[in-house]
Amino acid sequence: MTQIKITTTINTPIEIVFNNSRNIDIHQYSASKTNEKAIAGRTSGLIEIGETVTWKGKHFGINLRHQSIITEMDFPNYFVDQQVKGHFKSFKHEHIFEQKENKTIMTDILEYETPFGFIGKLFDKLILENHLTNFILHRNKVLKEVSENYQYQPPQNRNDF
């Protein structure tokens, strides 16, 4: 089993970072290099506990599908997505958030296992682990930019009476 751990500091309150990191639309934007699209389950907005999303994207020149479910959520501190269907033997992504002063410390812990025995392990060490690390680093860069540029928009005053 391979584990990737990445910590990112974002200069925004924890609630904003938490919601942005479970936002399907922001994920699609951050994964535009792989043309990743949500095609089933929750396909936009904020994914919630018990909901699934099926992603279709192009990795290594191949169109792949990956379905995951949110198995745990503790707003705004923690959530977990795990593979339901896909090309991994197992896949678990923990998202951990901690507020420190006016900053959010976001930690991603990705644990996965490749199929195909020795060949899968070799592929992981030569290519996949680096690919997934760069994928998460890019995603977190986008999350940081989006979250730090967030500006609260108060609701419009409406007199519909």
Stockholm file with secondary structure:
# STOCKHOLM 1.0

chainA/1-161         MTQIKITTTINTPIEIVFNNSRNIDIHQYSASKTNEKAIAGRTSGLIEIGETVTWKGKHFGINLRHQSIITEMDFPNYFVDQQVKGHFKSFKHEHIFEQKENKTIMTDILEYETPFGFIGKLFDKLILENHLTNFILHRNKVLKEVSENYQYQPPQNRNDF
#=GR chainA/1-161 SS CEEEEEEEEESSCHHHHHHHHTBHHHHHHHTGGGTCEEEEESCSSBCCTTCEEEEEEEETTEEEEEEEEEEEEETTTEEEEEEEESSSSEEEEEEEEEEETTEEEEEEEEEEECSSHHHHHHHIIIIIHHHHHHHHHHHHHHHHHHHHTCCCCCCCCCCCC
#=GC SS_cons         CEEEEEEEEESSCHHHHHHHHTBHHHHHHHTGGGTCEEEEESCSSBCCTTCEEEEEEEETTEEEEEEEEEEEEETTTEEEEEEEESSSSEEEEEEEEEEETTEEEEEEEEEEECSSHHHHHHHIIIIIHHHHHHHHHHHHHHHHHHHHTCCCCCCCCCCCC
//
